[in-house]
Amino acid sequence: MGSKSRMQGKVSPERSANPVYVGIDVCKDRLDVYIHPTGQALRVANDSAGAKKLKRALSAYQVARVVMEATGKFHRLAQRSLHASGFAVAVVNPLRSRLFAEALGALAKTDGIDCRILAIMGERLQPAATPPLREEVEELQELVRCRDAVVAARTALRNQLGASRVSAAAHEINRQIRAAETAIENLAAEIEQRIANDPVMARQWAVITSIPGVGVVTAAALIAGLVEIGSLSAKQAAMLVGLAPIAHESGAYNGPRHIGGGRSHLRRALYMAAVAAARCNPPLKAFYDRLIAKGKNAKVALTAVMRKLVILANSLVAQDRLWTPLSS
């Protein structure tokens, strides 16, 4: 006689003993899924019902890792749902997965190919699982990105205004600039209010803005864009922002080191902070002046100040203390 579940007409699927790796290509409306090495592929809607269907399909396997690309906000629902059900989900940089695909010789790019590449990447590289961010942090990130986009649009309008020779066009451009400035003010107020309403972010804000030269825009960018702040080593902090000098050596050639990669939007925010810190933060001003006296050009010296700032902010947040003259 069969088991009780079989008698009731319900047969529980047996979980595969071998680990599998799942790649998910995310778009706004759907998730393309590939299970490696079984070769099974499926497509589900990128909504709550689709997430449930996906988890039912994966329940028959011993899933070692689920890999998906960071896609702004479209990957969040699937990541949260899978994480809540106990799956290890790694969210990777799209550039990293594209370079991995090219290294495998996969030059074509389709949703089916992409999800398979992500699954293989999970097996070969074992990317670390990425816990979902708190919703408050995700919403702050969206606001900061929106503000950055409006600032970029205002800059483009100002450049267009400078080249305009038609009064009607200049009048319209000026109107759009005023609208952009209002939007920037409104977004900045919303960002500060949300940070003030969250105890964790409010404390980080107090610590980071205590550093002379670091204003509200840079502080908001670091809180939203460097969520790991306070848990990093000095080298990790510099690398994540793309401010760590990268060696360029081959054989007898020993080229100059350059920065690169990392989170470019944070470098833009830190640049303005570095310009201010090189003037009003005594220890960093002395550091900047020493570099200039040694013959470094201003851009190199400011980059070094940027690196000092992000390392300092990370250290102060880790120690949960405000800046003092000895901190720098």
Residue pairs with C-beta under 8 A, 6 or more apart in sequence:
1 7
5 11
5 12
13 59
13 60
14 60
15 59
15 60
15 61
15 62
16 38
16 60
16 61
16 62
17 62
18 62
19 62
19 63
19 64
20 35
20 36
20 37
20 38
20 61
20 62
20 63
20 64
21 35
21 36
21 37
21 63
21 64
21 65
21 66
21 67
21 119
21 120
21 122
21 123
22 33
22 34
22 35
22 36
22 58
22 63
22 65
22 66
22 67
22 119
22 122
23 33
23 34
23 36
23 66
23 67
23 68
23 114
23 115
23 116
23 117
23 118
23 119
23 120
23 121
23 122
24 31
24 32
24 33
24 66
24 67
24 68
24 75
24 78
24 115
24 118
25 31
25 32
25 33
25 68
25 69
25 111
25 112
25 114
25 115
25 118
26 46
26 68
26 69
26 71
26 74
26 75
26 78
27 46
27 71
27 74
27 111
28 46
28 74
29 45
29 46
30 43
30 44
30 45
30 46
30 50
31 43
31 44
31 45
31 46
31 50
31 54
31 78
32 41
32 43
32 111
32 112
32 114
32 115
33 41
33 42
33 43
33 44
33 54
33 57
33 115
34 40
34 41
34 112
34 115
34 116
34 118
34 119
35 41
35 58
35 61
35 119
36 116
36 119
36 120
36 122
36 123
37 123
38 61
41 112
41 115
41 116
42 54
42 57
44 50
44 51
44 53
44 54
45 53
46 74
46 77
46 78
47 77
48 77
48 81
50 78
51 77
51 78
51 81
51 82
52 81
54 78
54 82
55 81
55 82
55 85
55 87
58 66
58 87
63 87
63 88
64 88
64 122
64 123
65 88
65 89
65 90
65 122
65 123
65 126
65 127
65 129
66 82
66 87
66 88
66 89
66 90
66 122
67 89
67 90
67 92
67 97
67 118
67 119
67 121
67 122
67 127
68 75
68 78
68 79
68 89
68 90
68 91
68 92
68 118
69 75
69 91
69 92
69 93
69 94
69 97
69 114
69 118
70 91
70 92
70 93
70 94
71 94
73 138
73 142
75 91
76 132
76 138
79 89
79 91
79 130
79 132
80 132
82 89
83 89
83 131
83 132
88 129
89 129
89 130
90 122
90 127
90 128
90 129
90 130
91 130
92 118
92 121
92 127
97 114
97 117
97 118
97 121
98 109
100 117
100 121
100 124
100 125
101 107
101 109
101 113
101 114
101 117
104 117
104 120
106 113
106 117
121 127
133 141
133 227
136 194
136 198
136 201
137 201
137 224
137 227
139 194
140 191
140 194
140 195
140 201
140 220
140 223
140 224
141 224
141 225
143 187
143 190
143 191
143 194
143 224
144 191
144 220
144 221
144 224
144 225
146 187
147 184
147 187
147 188
147 191
148 265
150 180
150 183
150 184
150 187
151 180
151 184
153 180
154 177
154 180
154 181
154 184
157 173
157 176
157 177
157 180
158 177
160 173
161 170
161 173
161 174
161 177
164 170
164 173
188 216
188 217
191 220
192 216
192 220
194 201
195 201
195 202
195 205
195 220
195 223
196 202
196 205
201 223
203 320
204 219
204 222
204 223
204 229
204 230
204 317
205 219
205 220
205 223
206 322
207 313
207 316
207 317
207 320
207 321
207 322
207 323
208 214
208 218
208 219
208 222
208 223
208 313
208 316
208 317
209 215
209 216
209 219
210 316
210 322
210 323
211 277
211 281
211 309
211 312
211 313
211 316
211 323
211 327
212 276
212 277
212 280
212 281
212 282
212 284
212 323
213 273
213 274
213 276
213 277
213 278
213 279
213 280
213 281
213 284
213 309
214 273
214 276
214 277
214 309
214 313
215 272
215 273
215 276
217 269
217 272
218 269
218 270
218 272
218 273
221 265
221 266
221 269
221 270
222 229
222 266
222 269
222 310
222 313
223 229
225 263
225 265
225 266
225 269
226 237
226 240
226 241
226 263
226 266
226 310
226 314
228 236
228 240
229 237
229 313
229 314
229 317
230 314
230 317
230 318
231 318
232 240
232 314
234 311
234 314
234 315
235 244
237 310
237 311
237 314
238 244
238 307
238 310
238 311
239 261
239 262
240 262
240 263
241 262
241 263
241 266
241 267
241 270
241 306
241 310
242 259
242 260
242 261
242 262
242 263
242 264
242 266
242 267
243 259
243 262
243 267
243 270
243 303
243 306
243 307
243 310
244 259
244 307
245 257
245 258
245 259
246 257
246 258
246 259
246 260
246 261
247 257
248 254
248 255
248 256
248 257
248 258
249 255
259 303
266 310
267 306
270 306
270 309
270 310
271 302
271 306
273 306
273 309
274 284
274 302
274 303
274 305
274 306
274 309
275 302
277 284
277 285
277 288
277 305
277 309
278 284
278 285
278 288
278 301
278 302
278 305
279 285
281 328
282 325
282 328
283 325
283 327
283 328
284 305
284 308
284 309
284 328
287 304
287 305
287 308
287 328
288 301
288 302
288 304
288 305
291 300
291 301
291 304
292 298
292 301
296 304
308 328
312 323
312 327
312 328
315 327
316 322
316 323
316 327
